[in-house]
Amino acid sequence: MSRRERIVVQQSFPAPRPTTNPYIVMLRDSLAATPGVEVRTFGWRSALLGRYDVFHAHWPEILVAGHGPVKSLARQALTAVLLLRLGATRTPVVRTLHNLHLPQGISRRERALLRWFDRRTVLWIGLNPTTPFPAGSAHETILHGDYREWFARFPHPAREQGRVGYFGLIRRYKGVEELIEVFGAVPGDGLRLSVAGRPSTEELTESVLALAARDPRVSVKPAFLEDAEIAELVGRSELIALPYREMHNSGGVLAALSLDRPVLVPGNETTEALAREVGQAWVLRYDRLTPEVLGEAITRVAALDPDERPDLSARSWADAGLRHLDAYRRAIDLRRSGRSRGRAAG
């Protein structure tokens, strides 16, 4: 393929809505601004009948899930047809590894389809330097971009001494209940914990609210947050605590850092690398979240100069489109040469 030829890329995400993950919106915009690429957002008609050079998959589990058994079965059938079509036309699949493992609680049929998707993948894209790729696979690392420009249109309030914040979807594995319990054991009338985000279940909503009711220093907003509300909560916080039980790719961490607020996160290979990249003072890590750990983190961030900023220079979106274009070209070359080899991840 001539380097001057336009590459048509069918994305697996639909046209963005107000609630769409900002990463997807910024990726689409970066690709749209890149000469030599035509981006198509997802629709079953275009994916099954349209002509394109590359299929770029993000969270393929979304394709096989529906509201109710009938819609789920229909989407799974369509996904099977799509995979057959991609195989018949030898269209390379590029897969961004947002999650390292298959979702829990899915059916055997969904699991089989997702494994099939993995086998069709020609090239994998990792979002951070510690992403493990399938053995023997072709891959690229294109760092998850920052959110500085995304949040630039919103007011950036001053941080409030002693305020800790949590934002984002509230799920069991994100450790919000544990955070509230640990915070309750940290002494200090001037401390505050603000938790905001939509819980995954009604049971979890009730649990979080019941825990918060024990401590007048804790406030909970169990609802989806608009971007302006995220900027407000993060801006007012001295520290953002994200006590996920597993952390690899986290848009929440990058959003907090983009708004110049330090984060408290579990220590692992990924968060250690991020701390080296952006500055040790901005990514505080722990082995086990305890009142002592949280109290020490609150004390440490209070000493940060309000004019300091984490180093996010490696996270610019300026060249993301070009990096993806190179990945698409490589996937096409691999498919044509027959040297690609996809393996199931997770």
N, C-alpha and C positions, 0 to 999 in steps of 0.2 A: 504494500500500500504506500503510495506517495505521501510524504510528510505534509503535503499541501492539501490532501483530501480531507474533507470533513468527516468526522466520526460521529455517528448518531448513537446516542446512549439512552437506552430505556432504563430509567430508574425504577426501583420497586416501591417507591413512596408516591402517594397521590399528590395532587396540587396542594401546597401548604394552606392550612387554615390558621386562625388566630391561636389555636392551642397546639400547633405543630412544634415539635422539638426545634429550637433555634438552630441546632447544628445542621439539620436538614435544609432549612431556609438559606443559611449562609453558604452551604455547599452548592445548592442549586444556583444561587446568585454568582458564586465564584466561577462555576462552570459556564454559566450563561455569558459571563464576561470574557471567557477564554476563546480566542480565535481557533477555529478548527474543531469545535465541539458543538453539537446540537443536543440539548437536553430535553428528554420527554418524561413527564411525570406519569405515574402509573394509572392505567385503566385496563380492564381485562380485554377490551376490544383491541387497543393498540398493542398490548403485550402479546396477544395471540395472533393478530392478523397484520400488525404493522411491520415495516421493514426497518431494521436497525442493526448496528454492528456489534454492540456489546449490551449485555444485561447486567446492571449493577444492583446487587442485592444488599439490602439493609434489613435486619430483623425479619427474615423470611417466615418466621412463625406467625407473623401478622397475616400473611397470605392464606394460611391454612386454617385460621380460626374465624368463626362467625358467631353471631348472636343466636344461639339455639342450635339443636342438632341438624335441622334441615339446611340452614344456611352454612353451617360448618361442613356438611357433606358436599354441598354444592361447590364451596370454595376449594375443598380438597380435590374434587374432581377437576376443577379448572386448573389447579396447580399441577396436577398430573399431566394434563394436556399441555400446559406451558412447558414443562420439563421435557416432554416428548418433542415438542416443537423446537426447543433449544438444541436438543440432540440431533434432530433431523437436519436442521439448518447449520449445524456446527457453529452456533453463536456462542462465543465465550462468555462465561459468567465470571464477573468480578465480585468478590464478596468482602464487605467491610465487617471485621470482627468486633461488633459492639459488645457482645457477650461471649464468654469463653465456653459456656456450657449450654446444652439444650434446656429449654424451660422445664420446670417441674410441673407435674400434674397434667401432662398432655396425654392424649390417647396413643395407642400403638400405631394407628394409621398416621397421625400427625408426626410421630417420631420417625416413621419410615420415610415419609415425604421429605422431612428435613435432612435426613441422612442422604437421600437421593440428591437433594439440592447441594449438599456438600460435595458429593462425588462429581457433580457437574461443574464445580468451581474450578476455574483455570488459574486464577490468581487471587491471593488474599491480601487485604489491606489492614494493617494494624494501626491503632490510633495512639499508641505510646511505645517507647523503646523496649518495654519488657513483655510485649505480647508474644506468647508462644504460638508458633504456627504449626500446622500439620506437617508431620515428617515428610521430607522430600518434596514439599510443595513450593511453587513459585510465590513470592510475596514481596510486599513493599511496606515500609512504615511511613505514614503521612500523619504527622502529629495533629491531634484534635486542636482546632483553632480556638483562640480566645473569644471572649464576649465583650471586649471593651467597646467596640463600635456599636454593638447591639444595644448596650445599655447607655450609650452616650446621650440619648435623647431624653433620659429621665433625670430628675433631680437626684443629687448624691448627698444625702443628709450626713451630718457629722455623727461620728460614733459616740455612743453613750457609755460611760464608764460602768463596767460590771455587767453589761448586757451580752448574753450568749444567744445565738440564733440557730434554728434548724429550719430548712425549707425544702420542699420537694415532696414527691409522692411518699406517703407513709405506708410502708410495708413491714412485715415482721422482720425480714432480714436486715432492715435499715436501722434497727436498734433504738427506735424512738422511745419505747417504753423504758428501756434500760437507761437512756439518757435522762429522762425525767426523774427516775428513782435515784440515780447517782447525784444529779443536781440537788435533789432534796436533802442530801447529806452533806452538802458543802455549806459551811456557815457563812453568814453575811447578809444583813438586812438590805444592803444596797445592791445585791445581785438580782438579775432578772434573766429568765429564760423564755424566749418567744419561739413557739413551734407553730408552723403553718404549712399546710399541704393537705391533699385529699387522701384519706385513708382508703385502703384497698377493700375493706369490709366494714359492715356496720358493727360487728363485734369488736374490731380493732378501734373504731371510733369511740365506742363506749369505754374501752379499756384505757385509752389515752386520756380521755376527759376525766375519768375517775381518778387516775393517778395525778393529774394536774390539780384536781380539786383539793388535794391534800396540802398543797403549798401555794400560798397567795402570791408568791414571786413568779409563778409559772402561768403563762397565758397560752391558749391553744386556739388556732383557727383551723378547723377541719374542713378545708375547702380548697379548690384549685386556685392558685395564685396567678394573677396577671403579671406581666413583666414589670410594670410600674410598682406593683406590690412587692415583688422580689427585690427590686432595687431599694425600696424603702426599708424592708426588714434587714437586708444585708448591710445597708449603709448605716443603720442605727446600731448595729451590733459591733462589739469589739472583737468577737470571736464567733466563727461559724463552726458548730460541732456536727459532724456527719459520721456517726458511729456505726457504719455499715459492717455487718459481719463478714462480708466479702467486698473488696473494692479493687477494681481494675480500671475500667473506664468510667469516669464520673464527670458528667457535665456540671453537676452541682459544685464540685471542687473548683473547676475552672471558672464558673460564674462568680463564686465568692472572690477568688483571686483577681478576676477581671475588675471587680468592684473594690479592690484594694483592701480586702479583709482577710486575715489569716484564718486557717482552717485547722481543726483538730480531727485527726483521722487515724484509723488503725495502721500500725506499722507493717509494711510488707515491701517487697521488691519494687513495686510500682510507686508507692508513696515516698520511698527512700530516693528513687530516681527523680521524682518531681521536686523534692526538697533540694536536691543538688542543683537542679535546673533553675528554679525560681528564687531560691534563697532559703536557708534553713529556718529562719525566723518566721517564715510564712506557712510552713507545713509542719505542724507539731504532730508527733506520732506517739502511739502508746502500744504496749503489749496487751494490757487489760484495762478497761475503763473503770476507774475508781474515783471516789470523791477527792482523793489526794492528787490524782492525775489531772482531773478537771480544775481543781483549785489552783494548782501550779500553772496550768495553761492560762487561766484568767489573769494571774499575776504577771506572767511573761508578756502577754500581748499588751498589757497596759503600758509597758515601757517602750512600745514601738513609736517611732517618730511619725506623727500624722502626715508628714509630707513624703514619707517613703512609699515605694511601690514595689511589688514583686516583679521580677524580670520575666516578662512574657514574650520576649523578642523572638523566641523560636516558635511561637504560636500564631504568627501573623497569617491572615487569610490571603495575603498578596499573591503567593505562588501556589496556593492549594489547587487551583484549577489546572495549572500547568503540570503539577505533580500527578494529578489524576489522569490528565491526558496522556502523559508518559506511561502510566500504568495500563490504560486502555490499549495503547499501541502495543505494549509488551504482551498483553493478553491475546490480542489478535495474532501477533507473530507466533506465540506459543501454540495457539490452536492450529494455525496453518502448518507449522512444522511438526505437529503431533507430539511435542515434547512436554505438554502439560500433564500434570497428574494431580487430581483432586483427592483429598482424604477427608473423612468425617472429623470434625472438631468437637471436643467436649464429650 
